[in-house]
Amino acid sequence: MRNCSNCGAAIPAGVRFCGYCGAESRKFVVQVGGLSSRTVARIVVWVIVGLGVAALAAFLIYRAMEGSEAQGTIDTFRAMAGTVTP
């Protein structure tokens, strides 16, 4: 089911014009679980950006710990992962 972006009315699939306000179908917004396709796209973009920021933060923390007193902890984690034998 689509909704008209002009008046918000529910429009059945295959209809070219809104029966309530007459807007063309290219202005209709596809609904996904009650959310418009634009809203879903924005959510996806923010999730991807958030994951990228989290990955960058984890990398920067790892790099900061690499040259500090925490080197023993990093070596322990590497040994647990099997990349380095203690």
C-alpha positions as CSV (number, residue, x, y, z in Angstrom):
1,M,0.0,0.0,0.0
2,R,1.2,3.4,-0.9
3,N,0.4,6.8,0.6
4,C,0.0,10.0,-1.3
5,S,2.7,12.5,-0.4
6,N,0.3,15.4,-1.0
7,C,-2.7,14.4,1.2
8,G,-1.5,11.2,2.9
9,A,-4.4,9.1,1.7
10,A,-3.8,5.3,1.3
11,I,-3.6,4.5,-2.4
12,P,-3.9,1.0,-3.9
13,A,-1.1,-0.4,-6.1
14,G,-1.5,0.2,-9.8
15,V,-3.4,3.5,-9.4
16,R,-1.9,6.4,-11.3
17,F,-3.7,9.3,-9.6
18,C,-4.8,9.8,-6.0
19,G,-8.6,9.4,-5.8
20,Y,-8.7,12.1,-3.0
21,C,-6.6,15.0,-4.2
22,G,-5.7,14.0,-7.8
23,A,-1.9,13.9,-7.3
24,E,0.2,11.9,-9.8
25,S,1.5,8.5,-8.7
26,R,5.1,9.5,-8.9
27,K,4.5,11.6,-5.8
28,F,3.3,8.6,-3.8
29,V,5.5,7.3,-1.0
30,V,5.9,3.6,-0.4
31,Q,5.2,2.5,3.1
32,V,7.4,-0.1,4.8
33,G,6.1,-1.3,8.2
34,G,4.3,2.0,8.7
35,L,7.4,4.1,7.7
36,S,7.9,5.9,4.4
37,S,10.7,4.7,2.1
38,R,12.5,8.0,2.8
39,T,12.4,7.5,6.5
40,V,13.7,3.9,6.1
41,A,16.5,5.2,3.9
42,R,17.5,7.8,6.5
43,I,17.5,5.2,9.2
44,V,19.7,2.9,7.1
45,V,22.1,5.7,6.4
46,W,22.4,6.7,10.1
47,V,22.9,3.1,11.1
48,I,25.7,2.7,8.6
49,V,27.3,6.0,9.8
50,G,27.0,4.9,13.4
51,L,28.7,1.6,12.7
52,G,31.5,3.4,10.9
53,V,32.0,5.8,13.8
54,A,32.0,2.9,16.2
55,A,34.6,1.0,14.1
56,L,36.8,4.1,13.8
57,A,36.6,4.7,17.6
58,A,37.6,1.0,18.3
59,F,40.5,1.3,15.8
60,L,41.7,4.6,17.4
61,I,41.4,3.1,20.9
62,Y,43.4,0.0,19.8
63,R,46.1,2.2,18.2
64,A,46.3,4.3,21.4
65,M,46.7,1.2,23.6
66,E,49.3,-0.3,21.3
67,G,52.1,1.9,22.5
68,S,51.1,2.2,26.1
69,E,51.3,0.2,29.3
70,A,48.3,-1.8,28.0
71,Q,50.6,-3.7,25.6
72,G,50.4,-6.7,27.9
73,T,46.6,-6.7,27.6
74,I,46.8,-6.5,23.8
75,D,49.3,-9.4,23.7
76,T,46.9,-11.4,25.9
77,F,44.0,-10.8,23.6
78,R,46.2,-11.7,20.6
79,A,47.3,-14.9,22.3
80,M,43.7,-15.8,23.1
81,A,42.8,-15.2,19.4
82,G,45.6,-17.5,18.4
83,T,47.5,-14.8,16.4
84,V,50.5,-14.7,18.7
85,T,51.8,-17.4,21.1
86,P,52.8,-16.0,24.5
